[in-house]
Amino acid sequence: DIEGRTLYDIYKAFATPEETAEVEKLYAEGIAWGQMKQKLFEYINDQIKPAREEYKRLVSDPAIIEVELKKGAEHARETAVPYLAEIRSAIGIRKLG
């Protein structure tokens, strides 16, 4: 049926080849649409659990986010500054000041 096939396709997008083969076996044995829906829910829920926990950790302490943003900005600056002088020179913009 189309619903079961769609659930299988979603599962297949996330699962390993071994896990997919296991689900194919369940389909061959006649797994019902509702059972596959539950299996898909549990699988995706398990897959996103680490990300969900990390999100909760970050949201609980905004200072962590601020520190990471500052580190990212510093890294971006370190990467960009050498190229900015080169770009200014190439397009004829002299340094102000």
All heavy atoms as an XYZ file, in Angstrom:
782
protein
N       0.834     -1.190      0.000
C       0.000      0.000      0.000
C       0.874      1.247      0.000
O       2.017      1.213      0.399
C      -0.995     -0.018      1.162
C      -0.351      0.090      2.535
O       0.866      0.266      2.627
O      -1.099     -0.018      3.518
N       0.327      2.349     -0.458
C       1.084      3.591     -0.647
C       1.596      4.168      0.668
O       2.716      4.659      0.743
C       0.270      4.636     -1.453
C       1.164      5.798     -1.901
C      -0.891      5.179     -0.639
C       2.037      5.462     -3.050
N       0.782      4.108      1.739
C       1.230      4.647      3.021
C       2.435      3.878      3.548
O       3.411      4.455      4.005
C       0.099      4.614      4.072
C      -1.045      5.546      3.772
C      -2.138      4.893      2.936
O      -2.016      3.692      2.611
O      -3.103      5.580      2.602
N       2.351      2.570      3.483
C       3.457      1.733      3.931
C       4.716      1.964      3.118
O       5.823      1.989      3.640
N       4.553      2.144      1.823
C       5.696      2.395      0.942
C       6.357      3.719      1.289
O       7.581      3.822      1.316
C       5.212      2.383     -0.512
C       6.324      2.332     -1.490
C       6.896      0.928     -1.481
N       7.998      0.875     -2.397
C       9.078      0.157     -2.182
N       9.176     -0.571     -1.104
N      10.047      0.136     -3.034
N       5.548      4.741      1.565
C       6.089      6.048      1.932
C       6.861      5.951      3.245
O       7.944      6.505      3.378
C       4.947      7.080      2.054
O       4.266      7.147      0.803
C       5.480      8.452      2.402
N       6.319      5.235      4.221
C       7.016      5.050      5.496
C       8.341      4.337      5.273
O       9.368      4.701      5.855
C       6.140      4.257      6.466
C       4.872      4.947      6.963
C       4.030      3.983      7.771
C       5.204      6.188      7.765
N       8.317      3.331      4.411
C       9.539      2.592      4.093
C      10.563      3.522      3.454
O      11.748      3.498      3.815
C       9.225      1.419      3.166
C      10.455      0.773      2.588
C      11.279     -0.031      3.375
C      10.805      0.971      1.260
C      12.412     -0.619      2.848
C      11.942      0.386      0.731
C      12.736     -0.405      1.528
O      13.864     -0.978      1.004
N      10.131      4.365      2.530
C      11.047      5.288      1.859
C      11.666      6.271      2.846
O      12.852      6.590      2.758
C      10.334      6.041      0.735
C      10.008      5.137     -0.442
O      10.633      4.066     -0.574
O       9.100      5.505     -1.231
N      10.875      6.761      3.782
C      11.400      7.672      4.805
C      12.414      6.930      5.670
O      13.504      7.429      5.941
C      10.265      8.270      5.656
C       9.358      9.169      4.796
C      10.828      9.061      6.846
C       8.072      9.594      5.487
N      12.058      5.746      6.103
C      12.956      4.934      6.930
C      14.275      4.699      6.197
O      15.360      4.859      6.760
C      12.276      3.607      7.271
C      13.035      2.757      8.252
C      12.828      2.894      9.621
C      13.952      1.814      7.819
C      13.521      2.107     10.535
C      14.647      1.027      8.723
C      14.428      1.181     10.073
O      15.120      0.409     10.972
N      14.172      4.349      4.937
C      15.344      4.037      4.118
C      16.276      5.246      3.992
O      17.491      5.093      3.921
C      14.875      3.574      2.740
C      15.950      2.900      1.923
C      15.347      2.161      0.765
C      15.484      2.974     -0.483
N      15.052      2.282     -1.686
N      15.707      6.447      4.006
C      16.521      7.656      3.883
C      17.430      7.858      5.097
O      18.480      8.490      4.991
C      15.616      8.872      3.699
N      17.033      7.322      6.242
C      17.801      7.498      7.467
C      18.588      6.261      7.879
O      19.588      6.357      8.576
C      16.865      7.884      8.634
C      16.262      9.246      8.488
C      15.018      9.404      7.904
C      16.937     10.363      8.940
C      14.454     10.662      7.764
C      16.388     11.623      8.814
C      15.143     11.773      8.224
N      18.123      5.107      7.504
C      18.666      3.839      8.010
C      19.894      3.376      7.233
O      20.126      3.773      6.097
C      17.586      2.768      7.944
N      20.627      2.510      7.885
C      21.774      1.864      7.231
C      21.241      0.789      6.280
O      20.080      0.367      6.403
C      22.688      1.194      8.274
O      21.966      0.136      8.901
C      23.197      2.184      9.313
N      22.071      0.306      5.371
C      21.623     -0.783      4.488
C      21.179     -2.023      5.267
O      20.211     -2.683      4.883
C      22.861     -1.075      3.630
C      23.603      0.216      3.601
C      23.381      0.832      4.960
N      21.857     -2.311      6.368
C      21.485     -3.477      7.177
C      20.102     -3.282      7.803
O      19.281     -4.206      7.840
C      22.524     -3.727      8.277
C      23.884     -4.149      7.761
C      24.740     -2.967      7.279
O      24.439     -1.792      7.606
O      25.704     -3.224      6.545
N      19.854     -2.079      8.329
C      18.556     -1.787      8.939
C      17.448     -1.821      7.883
O      16.349     -2.305      8.137
C      18.588     -0.420      9.631
C      19.480     -0.389     10.844
C      19.794      1.011     11.331
O      19.819      1.953     10.522
O      20.024      1.161     12.548
N      17.763     -1.330      6.696
C      16.797     -1.343      5.604
C      16.456     -2.774      5.205
O      15.287     -3.106      4.985
C      17.346     -0.563      4.387
O      17.627      0.781      4.800
C      16.355     -0.527      3.252
N      17.461     -3.632      5.148
C      17.226     -5.046      4.813
C      16.334     -5.700      5.860
O      15.456     -6.507      5.527
C      18.557     -5.784      4.699
N      16.519     -5.321      7.115
C      15.694     -5.861      8.199
C      14.225     -5.444      8.009
O      13.317     -6.257      8.173
C      16.217     -5.306      9.527
C      15.700     -5.992     10.753
C      16.358     -5.423     12.005
O      17.592     -5.461     12.092
O      15.613     -4.933     12.874
N      14.005     -4.205      7.609
C      12.635     -3.728      7.384
C      12.041     -4.402      6.153
O      10.850     -4.731      6.130
C      12.599     -2.185      7.282
C      11.277     -1.688      6.726
C      12.859     -1.568      8.648
N      12.847     -4.606      5.123
C      12.358     -5.316      3.942
C      11.876     -6.712      4.325
O      10.851     -7.180      3.815
C      13.448     -5.387      2.878
C      13.691     -4.042      2.211
C      14.892     -4.050      1.287
O      15.621     -5.077      1.212
O      15.122     -3.016      0.643
N      12.596     -7.349      5.243
C      12.188     -8.664      5.724
C      10.838     -8.562      6.450
O       9.957     -9.403      6.265
C      13.256     -9.227      6.659
C      12.965    -10.618      7.162
C      14.088    -11.110      8.065
C      13.683    -12.459      8.635
N      14.179    -12.674      9.963
N      10.670     -7.536      7.264
C       9.397     -7.338      7.963
C       8.253     -7.135      6.974
O       7.150     -7.658      7.172
C       9.490     -6.139      8.916
C      10.404     -6.308     10.123
C      10.517     -4.989     10.897
C       9.906     -7.419     11.023
N       8.510     -6.380      5.909
C       7.480     -6.194      4.875
C       7.126     -7.527      4.216
O       5.962     -7.813      3.967
C       7.928     -5.179      3.813
C       7.526     -3.766      4.142
C       8.458     -2.841      4.583
C       6.204     -3.349      4.011
C       8.096     -1.541      4.888
C       5.829     -2.054      4.313
C       6.771     -1.159      4.744
O       6.400      0.118      5.057
N       8.151     -8.334      3.946
C       7.911     -9.642      3.330
C       7.086    -10.536      4.250
O       6.300    -11.368      3.787
C       9.243    -10.312      2.984
N       7.250    -10.333      5.562
C       6.492    -11.106      6.544
C       5.106    -10.511      6.810
O       4.340    -11.080      7.570
C       7.285    -11.189      7.853
C       8.567    -11.991      7.727
C       9.470    -11.871      8.941
O       9.149    -11.111      9.884
O      10.525    -12.534      8.948
N       4.841     -9.343      6.201
C       3.507     -8.758      6.308
C       3.314     -7.709      7.395
O       2.218     -7.590      7.947
N       4.350     -6.926      7.701
C       4.197     -5.871      8.700
C       3.053     -4.928      8.288
O       2.902     -4.601      7.114
C       5.519     -5.086      8.910
C       5.412     -4.141     10.121
C       5.906     -4.296      7.671
C       6.729     -3.492     10.508
N       2.262     -4.530      9.252
C       1.121     -3.647      8.978
C       1.582     -2.195      8.943
O       2.619     -1.837      9.504
C       0.054     -3.829     10.057
N       0.777     -1.360      8.299
C       1.074      0.064      8.161
C       1.277      0.697      9.531
O       2.225      1.442      9.751
C      -0.076      0.743      7.403
C       0.115      2.206      7.222
C       0.867      2.812      6.257
C      -0.442      3.258      8.007
N       0.819      4.175      6.396
C       0.008      4.478      7.473
C      -1.275      3.301      9.122
C      -0.339      5.713      8.000
C      -1.632      4.532      9.645
C      -1.165      5.721      9.085
N       0.399      0.425     10.478
C       0.502      1.003     11.817
C       1.768      0.581     12.539
O       2.384      1.373     13.252
N       2.174     -0.674     12.352
C       3.414     -1.158     12.970
C       4.629     -0.456     12.377
O       5.562     -0.094     13.089
C       3.542     -2.668     12.777
C       2.518     -3.481     13.541
C       2.539     -4.933     13.111
O       2.442     -5.244     11.925
N       2.690     -5.817     14.084
N       4.609     -0.268     11.056
C       5.724      0.413     10.406
C       5.772      1.875     10.823
O       6.847      2.440     11.021
C       5.606      0.286      8.881
C       6.803      0.843      8.143
S       8.353      0.026      8.632
C       9.516      1.319      8.263
N       4.614      2.477     10.976
C       4.548      3.876     11.415
C       5.198      4.007     12.797
O       5.993      4.918     13.035
C       3.093      4.327     11.454
C       2.898      5.779     11.767
C       1.417      6.107     11.671
C       1.116      7.511     12.102
N      -0.308      7.818     12.072
N       4.891      3.095     13.694
C       5.480      3.113     15.042
C       6.983      2.867     14.982
O       7.755      3.536     15.666
C       4.799      2.074     15.937
C       5.278      2.086     17.374
C       4.990      3.389     18.104
O       3.971      4.037     17.884
N       5.896      3.779     18.986
N       7.397      1.920     14.153
C       8.822      1.619     14.005
C       9.576      2.845     13.488
O      10.654      3.172     13.987
C       9.021      0.425     13.073
C      10.457     -0.021     12.952
C      10.521     -1.364     12.261
C      11.905     -1.925     12.230
N      12.513     -2.154     13.538
N       9.005      3.520     12.496
C       9.627      4.726     11.947
C       9.722      5.811     13.009
O      10.765      6.446     13.169
C       8.840      5.232     10.731
C       9.339      6.537     10.122
C      10.770      6.381      9.604
C       8.404      6.974      9.001
N       8.645      6.032     13.760
C       8.653      7.036     14.815
C       9.759      6.747     15.824
O      10.547      7.632     16.186
C       7.297      7.092     15.532
C       7.350      7.868     16.811
C       7.372      9.257     16.791
C       7.427      7.215     18.028
C       7.464      9.979     17.973
C       7.513      7.931     19.211
C       7.532      9.313     19.188
N       9.842      5.522     16.295
C      10.845      5.149     17.292
C      12.260      5.311     16.745
O      13.159      5.792     17.435
C      10.619      3.717     17.767
C       9.367      3.567     18.610
C       8.965      2.125     18.865
O       9.684      1.197     18.406
O       7.924      1.923     19.522
N      12.440      4.935     15.491
C      13.765      5.028     14.879
C      14.212      6.488     14.778
O      15.316      6.839     15.198
C      13.764      4.375     13.493
C      15.131      4.355     12.866
C      16.043      3.370     13.213
C      15.515      5.324     11.961
C      17.309      3.347     12.657
C      16.782      5.316     11.403
C      17.675      4.333     11.754
O      18.936      4.316     11.210
N      13.363      7.342     14.227
C      13.726      8.752     14.077
C      13.876      9.416     15.437
O      14.790     10.213     15.655
C      12.711      9.487     13.174
C      12.858      8.970     11.740
C      12.933     10.999     13.225
C      11.875      9.546     10.761
N      13.014      9.075     16.373
C      13.118      9.617     17.730
C      14.480      9.276     18.341
O      15.119     10.131     18.953
C      11.975      9.087     18.594
C      11.830      9.860     19.867
O      11.861     11.081     19.878
N      11.654      9.139     20.962
N      14.940      8.046     18.157
C      16.258      7.646     18.654
C      17.381      8.401     17.940
O      18.379      8.765     18.558
C      16.477      6.142     18.479
C      15.674      5.311     19.465
O      15.175      5.864     20.467
O      15.543      4.091     19.226
N      17.218      8.608     16.639
C      18.249      9.284     15.858
C      18.415     10.749     16.265
O      19.527     11.266     16.259
C      17.935      9.202     14.361
C      17.963      7.804     13.792
C      19.336      7.174     13.890
O      20.323      7.750     13.490
N      19.396      5.988     14.457
N      17.330     11.430     16.582
C      17.419     12.862     16.907
C      17.605     13.127     18.400
O      17.788     14.277     18.798
C      16.212     13.653     16.369
C      14.919     13.213     17.046
C      16.124     13.565     14.858
C      13.717     14.083     16.700
N      17.598     12.079     19.202
C      17.739     12.248     20.654
C      19.012     13.022     21.037
O      18.939     13.962     21.829
C      17.706     10.894     21.353
C      17.716     10.986     22.849
C      17.599      9.611     23.484
C      17.571      9.741     25.000
N      17.439      8.453     25.647
N      20.187     12.696     20.493
C      21.389     13.465     20.868
C      21.267     14.953     20.506
O      21.673     15.807     21.294
C      22.512     12.797     20.075
C      22.011     11.423     19.774
C      20.522     11.567     19.619
N      20.719     15.256     19.350
C      20.551     16.656     18.948
C      19.565     17.369     19.863
O      19.764     18.533     20.234
C      20.085     16.739     17.493
N      18.502     16.677     20.239
C      17.499     17.258     21.141
C      18.130     17.572     22.493
O      17.916     18.635     23.072
C      16.316     16.313     21.303
C      15.174     16.897     22.104
C      14.019     15.933     22.340
N      13.628     15.139     21.190
C      13.795     13.824     21.098
N      14.319     13.133     22.070
N      13.402     13.179     20.022
N      18.945     16.652     23.007
C      19.604     16.862     24.296
C      20.601     18.011     24.231
O      20.697     18.815     25.156
C      20.266     15.571     24.760
C      19.252     14.528     25.183
C      19.857     13.167     25.484
O      21.072     12.977     25.297
O      19.083     12.285     25.909
N      21.340     18.110     23.136
C      22.284     19.223     22.961
C      21.537     20.553     22.881
O      21.966     21.555     23.466
C      23.141     19.006     21.711
C      24.115     20.123     21.421
C      25.227     20.268     22.454
O      25.293     19.481     23.430
O      26.044     21.192     22.291
N      20.425     20.587     22.186
C      19.599     21.794     22.098
C      19.141     22.218     23.500
O      19.254     23.392     23.863
C      18.387     21.537     21.199
C      17.388     22.661     21.218
C      17.602     23.814     20.476
C      16.234     22.564     21.990
C      16.682     24.856     20.508
C      15.308     23.600     22.029
C      15.545     24.745     21.281
O      14.636     25.774     21.318
N      18.650     21.270     24.282
C      18.192     21.586     25.650
C      19.346     22.140     26.488
O      19.176     23.086     27.257
C      17.606     20.344     26.320
C      16.250     19.956     25.799
C      15.755     18.679     26.484
C      14.441     18.206     25.919
N      14.006     16.933     26.520
N      20.533     21.548     26.338
C      21.703     22.016     27.087
C      22.046     23.457     26.713
O      22.275     24.301     27.582
C      22.900     21.103     26.818
C      24.151     21.463     27.619
C      25.330     20.569     27.238
N      25.911     20.924     25.961
C      26.790     21.919     25.780
N      27.179     22.655     26.794
N      27.300     22.156     24.578
N      22.050     23.742     25.431
C      22.394     25.088     24.976
C      21.358     26.122     25.388
O      21.701     27.215     25.834
C      22.573     25.094     23.452
C      23.776     24.324     22.933
C      23.727     24.236     21.418
C      25.070     24.936     23.404
N      20.086     25.775     25.260
C      19.019     26.711     25.603
C      18.996     26.988     27.106
O      18.651     28.087     27.531
C      17.651     26.167     25.111
C      16.501     26.955     25.661
C      17.616     26.200     23.590
N      19.406     26.011     27.886
C      19.391     26.194     29.337
C      20.486     27.151     29.815
O      20.419     27.656     30.926
C      19.532     24.852     30.063
O      20.849     24.365     29.923
N      21.498     27.407     28.980
C      22.595     28.301     29.366
C      23.003     29.163     28.167
O      23.936     28.819     27.433
C      23.777     27.483     29.873
C      24.870     28.335     30.481
O      24.750     29.585     30.488
O      25.858     27.756     30.958
N      22.328     30.304     27.967
C      22.626     31.166     26.808
C      24.076     31.641     26.746
O      24.575     31.967     25.668
C      21.670     32.342     26.989
C      20.560     31.804     27.827
C      21.196     30.798     28.734
N      24.777     31.660     27.867
C      26.182     32.082     27.849
C      27.025     31.148     26.985
O      27.982     31.589     26.336
C      26.727     32.131     29.273
N      26.677     29.872     26.950
C      27.401     28.910     26.102
C      27.276     29.326     24.638
O      28.252     29.313     23.887
C      26.850     27.478     26.285
C      27.098     26.978     27.702
C      27.463     26.517     25.275
C      26.412     25.657     28.007
N      26.083     29.713     24.248
C      25.843     30.126     22.865
C      26.656     31.372     22.539
O      27.288     31.456     21.484
C      24.337     30.368     22.625
C      23.570     29.059     22.840
C      24.088     30.933     21.229
C      22.074     29.217     22.864
N      26.680     32.327     23.465
C      27.428     33.573     23.258
C      28.922     33.290     23.077
O      29.562     33.840     22.178
C      27.200     34.517     24.439
C      27.721     35.901     24.219
C      27.043     36.644     23.083
O      25.846     36.402     22.811
O      27.721     37.476     22.436
N      29.474     32.403     23.883
C      30.893     32.036     23.770
C      31.174     31.419     22.401
O      32.157     31.767     21.734
C      31.302     31.063     24.906
C      32.659     30.420     24.644
C      31.299     31.779     26.240
N      30.294     30.504     21.973
C      30.494     29.853     20.673
C      30.368     30.841     19.518
O      31.119     30.771     18.544
C      29.513     28.690     20.503
C      29.794     27.510     21.415
C      31.193     26.933     21.248
O      31.659     26.760     20.097
O      31.836     26.667     22.279
N      29.422     31.767     19.619
C      29.273     32.790     18.569
C      30.512     33.671     18.486
O      30.980     34.001     17.387
C      28.030     33.641     18.826
C      26.690     32.956     18.588
C      25.547     33.848     19.055
C      26.516     32.601     17.116
N      31.063     34.036     19.633
C      32.276     34.864     19.638
C      33.460     34.110     19.044
O      34.247     34.678     18.295
C      32.588     35.334     21.059
C      31.661     36.436     21.523
C      31.980     36.893     22.935
C      31.002     38.004     23.334
N      31.208     38.434     24.724
N      33.580     32.813     19.369
C      34.658     32.010     18.788
C      34.502     31.930     17.269
O      35.483     32.035     16.525
C      34.672     30.605     19.394
C      35.240     30.561     20.786
C      35.603     29.175     21.304
C      34.561     28.130     21.195
N      34.835     26.906     21.967
N      33.258     31.744     16.823
C      33.002     31.677     15.386
C      33.315     32.977     14.682
O      33.894     32.992     13.586
N      32.970     34.100     15.311
C      33.254     35.418     14.722
C      34.757     35.647     14.623
O      35.249     36.149     13.605
C      32.592     36.509     15.552
N      35.480     35.264     15.664
C      36.935     35.419     15.650
C      37.563     34.562     14.549
O      38.435     35.023     13.813
C      37.524     35.060     17.017
C      39.021     35.246     17.112
C      39.482     36.673     16.844
O      38.751     37.624     17.184
O      40.589     36.829     16.276
N      37.098     33.363     14.415
C      37.611     32.476     13.360
C      37.310     33.058     11.977
O      38.172     33.055     11.091
C      37.010     31.081     13.500
C      37.435     30.146     12.414
N      38.717     29.656     12.314
C      36.759     29.628     11.362
C      38.805     28.879     11.253
N      37.624     28.839     10.670
N      36.106     33.586     11.806
C      35.737     34.185     10.518
C      36.628     35.389     10.220
O      37.087     35.575      9.083
C      34.269     34.593     10.538
N      36.887     36.203     11.233
C      37.755     37.373     11.066
C      39.165     36.941     10.662
O      39.751     37.505      9.726
C      37.807     38.165     12.375
C      37.565     39.626     12.209
C      37.582     40.391     13.533
N      36.241     40.481     14.095
C      35.744     39.753     15.090
N      36.507     38.871     15.704
N      34.531     39.888     15.513
N      39.702     35.947     11.359
C      41.055     35.459     11.052
C      41.145     34.945      9.618
O      42.162     35.113      8.957
C      41.447     34.344     12.022
C      41.721     34.801     13.426
C      41.887     33.640     14.397
O      41.842     32.466     13.968
O      42.054     33.915     15.603
N      40.084     34.325      9.160
C      40.061     33.783      7.805
C      39.894     34.885      6.766
O      40.535     34.858      5.712
C      38.919     32.755      7.667
O      39.101     31.727      8.644
C      38.889     32.131      6.284
N      39.064     35.869      7.059
C      38.704     36.885      6.068
C      39.723     38.011      5.926
O      39.939     38.504      4.812
C      37.345     37.482      6.422
N      40.333     38.442      7.015
C      41.213     39.624      6.977
C      42.300     39.526      5.915
O      42.500     40.480      5.153
C      41.782     39.930      8.387
C      42.925     40.923      8.324
C      40.673     40.446      9.287
N      43.026     38.423      5.785
C      44.065     38.372      4.747
C      43.499     38.567      3.334
O      44.143     39.172      2.480
C      44.666     36.970      4.897
C      44.329     36.550      6.283
C      43.036     37.215      6.610
N      42.303     38.088      3.112
C      41.716     38.210      1.780
C      41.158     39.605      1.525
O      41.100     40.054      0.386
C      40.607     37.166      1.590
C      41.143     35.762      1.587
C      40.944     34.926      2.674
C      41.874     35.280      0.512
C      41.451     33.632      2.682
C      42.388     33.997      0.514
C      42.177     33.183      1.601
O      42.682     31.904      1.606
N      40.739     40.293      2.563
C      40.169     41.625      2.379
C      41.190     42.587      1.780
O      40.866     43.372      0.884
C      39.624     42.174      3.698
C      38.350     41.515      4.189
C      37.961     42.054      5.555
C      37.221     41.736      3.198
N      42.423     42.544      2.258
C      43.468     43.412      1.699
C      43.689     43.088      0.228
O      43.806     43.999     -0.614
C      44.759     43.243      2.483
N      43.704     41.825     -0.094
C      43.894     41.380     -1.474
C      42.725     41.840     -2.354
O      42.921     42.321     -3.473
C      43.992     39.850     -1.479
C      44.521     39.251     -2.741
C      44.668     37.741     -2.602
O      45.152     37.262     -1.565
O      44.268     37.055     -3.561
N      41.515     41.712     -1.848
C      40.319     42.121     -2.600
C      40.299     43.629     -2.797
O      40.028     44.117     -3.893
C      39.043     41.640     -1.881
C      38.965     40.098     -1.943
C      37.792     42.274     -2.476
C      37.946     39.499     -1.023
N      40.602     44.392     -1.724
C      40.639     45.860     -1.837
C      41.639     46.287     -2.903
O      41.348     47.177     -3.701
C      40.990     46.481     -0.484
C      39.875     46.472      0.496
C      40.258     47.291      1.740
N      39.161     47.297      2.672
C      39.190     46.704      3.865
N      40.282     46.062      4.265
N      38.153     46.747      4.656
N      42.793     45.668     -2.883
C      43.809     45.998     -3.869
C      43.338     45.666     -5.278
O      43.520     46.473     -6.215
C      45.095     45.239     -3.538
O      46.059     45.455     -4.535
N      42.729     44.524     -5.448
C      42.292     44.089     -6.772
C      41.216     44.984     -7.355
O      41.174     45.202     -8.571
C      41.784     42.644     -6.698
N      40.341     45.548     -6.526
C      39.277     46.391     -7.060
C      39.539     47.881     -6.860
O      38.721     48.723     -7.213
C      37.897     46.020     -6.453
C      37.871     46.201     -4.939
C      37.513     44.623     -6.844
C      36.503     45.947     -4.330
N      40.721     48.205     -6.329
C      41.130     49.600     -6.243
C      40.565     50.378     -5.063
O      40.446     51.599     -5.140
N      40.258     49.720     -3.998
C      39.778     50.413     -2.802
C      40.960     50.488     -1.827
O      41.508     49.470     -1.427
C      38.608     49.676     -2.129
C      37.421     49.620     -3.063
C      38.231     50.347     -0.811
C      36.241     48.816     -2.525
N      41.329     51.740     -1.458
C      42.437     51.857     -0.532
C      41.926     51.834      0.899
O      40.757     52.107      1.154
C      43.231     53.124     -0.797
C      42.443     54.394     -0.654
C      43.312     55.592     -1.064
N      42.473     56.756     -1.240
C      42.142     57.567     -0.243
N      42.565     57.367      0.964
N      41.367     58.619     -0.479
N      42.812     51.490      1.806
C      42.468     51.403      3.219
C      42.136     52.796      3.733
O      42.858     53.749      3.490
C      43.603     50.780      4.006
C      43.250     50.392      5.394
C      44.373     49.608      6.051
C      43.929     49.194      7.442
N      44.947     48.412      8.111
N      41.051     52.898      4.449
C      40.646     54.166      5.031
C      41.414     54.394      6.334
O      41.674     53.480      7.075
C      39.147     54.183      5.321
C      38.232     53.993      4.098
C      36.772     53.922      4.524
C      38.430     55.132      3.106
N      41.711     55.671      6.618
C      42.317     56.013      7.909
C      43.761     56.120      7.879
O      44.732     55.883      7.573
